[in-house]
Amino acid sequence: MAKVVKANLKMKIKAGQASAAPPVGSTLGQYGVNMMDFINPFNDATRDMQGQTVTAHITVYDDRTMSFRVVGAPTDDLIRAELGIQKGSGRPNSEKVSKKLTQAQLQKIAEAKAHDMNADDIESVKKMVAGTARSMGVEVEG
């Protein structure tokens, strides 16, 4: 018989740096989950992504157990880091950001996001990343 799901949570946490401090401790504590059952496996799983902020999708079950999966850094964070900008445009249709995203940069970001996306090939992922860039006011070359 399948376990009964008590909660589905999303938390943004620095990779390899989860601790019992908020947001992890306070969020998991309210569901009666042992925090160390999340913290140690999460830190081990994200050790190679050190410094990035990743999203953890946590499913808490009725018997106080849980499972989680890690999703890489958000696409807009990757675009901002690649271009070296602080933020996107507040009005993307009329005001564009001064820097453009090259095809090489687009390919690099798409390859980093490919395992998180619901797409079969890298060209589809590139289209999704380009759409995110356009919504930030970033022009995509070629």
Secondary structure, DSSP 8 states (H G I E B T S, - for coil): ----EEEEEEEEEETT---SSTTHHHHHHTTT--THHHHHHHHHHTGGGTT-EEEEEEEEETTS-EEEEEE-S-HHHHHHHHHT-S---SSTTT---SSEE-HHHHHHHHHHHTTTSS-SSHHHHHHHHHHHHHHTT-EE--
